[in-house]
Amino acid sequence: MHEIRLATDLAQIVTGAATSENLTRVTRVNLQFGALIQVVPDVFRFAFGEAVRGTFAENAEIDIEIVPVALRCSQCHREFTANDMVFRCEFCHSADLEIIHGKEMFVLSLEGEK
């Protein structure tokens, strides 16, 4: 359950950013996780809620966008989106692939009140 660690780290980022922006309340956090992070959104939301309990981010809504895995083949140089977790080029079937997207974790934006 790495969601707990991610939520704890995110809580620190959110409260720090909100403090620097002089927010008195965080109402929404918009996130982007790559599919390879394998976050379970409901578990993450619960863990984040616990991590921000008693702070000005308590009760903030969490919007999560999951970014699919995008790969580039090192053999034929084509790019494609992985439809499952078996990573082979869908064109030449090589396993020599570079991950373009799918490992990212971003706070896209915070919404709140001053």
Backbone hydrogen bonds, N-H to C=O, Kabsch-Sander energy under -0.5 kcal/mol:
donor,donor_aa,acceptor,acceptor_aa,energy
4,I,1,M,-1.2
6,L,2,H,-2.5
7,A,3,E,-2.9
8,T,4,I,-2.3
9,D,5,R,-2.5
10,L,6,L,-2.7
11,A,7,A,-2.4
12,Q,8,T,-1.5
13,I,9,D,-1.9
14,V,10,L,-3.2
15,T,11,A,-2.5
16,G,12,Q,-2.0
17,A,13,I,-2.6
18,A,14,V,-2.7
19,T,15,T,-2.1
20,S,16,G,-2.2
21,E,17,A,-1.4
22,N,19,T,-1.4
23,L,18,A,-2.9
24,T,113,E,-3.4
25,R,113,E,-1.4
26,V,56,F,-2.8
27,T,25,R,-0.5
27,T,111,E,-2.8
28,R,111,E,-1.7
29,V,61,E,-2.7
30,N,109,S,-2.8
31,L,29,V,-0.6
31,L,63,D,-3.3
32,Q,106,F,-2.4
33,F,65,E,-2.7
34,G,104,E,-3.0
35,A,67,V,-2.7
36,L,102,G,-2.1
37,I,34,G,-1.8
37,I,102,G,-0.6
38,Q,34,G,-0.5
38,Q,35,A,-1.1
44,F,40,V,-2.7
45,R,41,P,-2.8
46,F,42,D,-2.0
47,A,43,V,-2.6
48,F,44,F,-3.0
49,G,45,R,-2.4
50,E,46,F,-1.9
51,A,47,A,-2.2
52,V,48,F,-1.9
53,R,50,E,-0.8
55,T,52,V,-2.4
58,E,55,T,-1.6
60,A,57,A,-2.0
61,E,27,T,-2.8
63,D,29,V,-2.7
63,D,61,E,-0.5
64,I,62,I,-0.5
65,E,31,L,-1.9
67,V,33,F,-2.9
67,V,65,E,-0.6
70,A,101,H,-1.9
71,L,80,F,-3.2
72,R,98,E,-2.4
73,C,78,R,-2.7
74,S,96,D,-3.0
77,H,73,C,-1.2
80,F,71,L,-2.3
82,A,69,V,-2.7
87,F,85,M,-0.7
88,R,86,V,-1.1
89,C,94,S,-3.0
93,H,89,C,-1.2
97,L,95,A,-1.4
98,E,72,R,-2.8
100,I,70,A,-3.0
100,I,98,E,-0.6
101,H,70,A,-1.5
106,F,32,Q,-2.8
108,L,30,N,-2.4
108,L,106,F,-0.9
109,S,30,N,-1.4
111,E,28,R,-2.8
113,E,25,R,-2.6
